């Protein structure tokens, strides 16, 4: 889960994931959406792959990225459940009269 949150911690990587929600894109198509160098984008892609939230496949000379939404959903749901959100709040202790 910590790798997923590391991947989500950067706005560029979050934007990449948003773009991939529309469908698979090549590394070049994704890089064209940002005003950063290709090596910087490669580093972002590496973090996303390490977190297992994207899948990369070679297509000739291109690399095509696919969003692995199920991995992202599992991590986020696990995070929510770790805080027992939605469960009943503990009842406050009664004060005793003195």
C-alpha positions in Angstrom: 0.0 0.0 0.0 2.8 2.4 0.8 4.1 2.1 -2.8 0.7 3.1 -4.1 0.6 6.2 -1.9 4.1 7.1 -2.9 3.0 6.9 -6.5 -0.1 9.1 -5.7 2.0 11.7 -3.8 3.1 13.4 -7.0 0.7 15.6 -9.0 2.3 14.5 -12.3 1.8 10.9 -11.5 -1.8 11.5 -10.5 -2.4 13.3 -13.8 -0.9 10.3 -15.7 -3.3 8.0 -13.9 -6.2 10.3 -14.8 -5.1 10.3 -18.5 -4.9 6.5 -18.5 -8.5 6.3 -17.2 -9.5 7.2 -20.7 -7.6 4.3 -22.1 -4.0 3.1 -22.9 -1.5 5.6 -24.1 2.1 5.5 -25.3 4.9 6.9 -23.2 5.3 9.6 -25.9 1.6 10.5 -25.8 1.7 10.8 -22.1 5.0 12.8 -22.0 3.6 15.3 -24.5 1.0 16.3 -21.9 3.7 17.6 -19.5 6.3 20.2 -19.6 9.1 18.0 -18.3 12.0 16.1 -19.8 11.6 12.5 -21.1 14.0 11.2 -18.4 11.8 12.8 -15.7 8.7 11.2 -17.2 10.6 7.8 -17.3 11.2 8.2 -13.6 7.5 8.9 -13.0 6.6 5.8 -15.1 9.0 3.7 -13.0 7.4 4.7 -9.8 4.0 3.9 -11.2 5.2 0.5 -12.4 6.8 -0.2 -9.0 3.5 0.5 -7.3 1.8 -1.8 -9.8 -0.8 0.7 -10.8 0.2 0.7 -14.4 1.1 -2.1 -16.9 3.6 -1.4 -19.6 3.8 -3.3 -22.9 6.2 -3.0 -25.8 4.6 -2.3 -29.1 7.4 -2.0 -31.6 9.5 0.9 -30.5 6.8 2.3 -28.3 5.8 1.5 -24.7 2.1 1.5 -24.1 0.8 2.1 -20.6 -2.4 0.7 -19.2 -4.1 1.7 -15.9 -4.5 -1.2 -13.4 -7.5 0.3 -11.7 -8.2 -2.8 -9.6 -4.8 -2.4 -7.8 -5.5 1.3 -7.1 -9.0 0.5 -5.8 -7.7 -2.3 -3.5 -5.1 0.0 -2.0 -7.5 2.8 -1.4 -10.2 0.5 0.0 -7.5 -1.1 2.3 -6.6 2.4 3.5 -10.2 3.3 4.3 -10.8 0.0 6.1 -7.6 0.4 8.2 -9.3 3.4 9.8 -12.6 1.6 10.2 -14.3 4.6 8.5 -18.0 4.1 8.4 -18.0 2.0 11.5 -19.8 3.3 14.7 -17.8 5.8 16.6 -16.9 4.8 20.1 -19.3 6.1 22.7 -18.0 8.8 25.0 -17.4 7.9 28.6 -20.0 9.0 31.1 -18.8 11.5 33.7 -19.5 10.5 37.2 -21.0 13.0 39.7 -18.7 13.9 42.6 
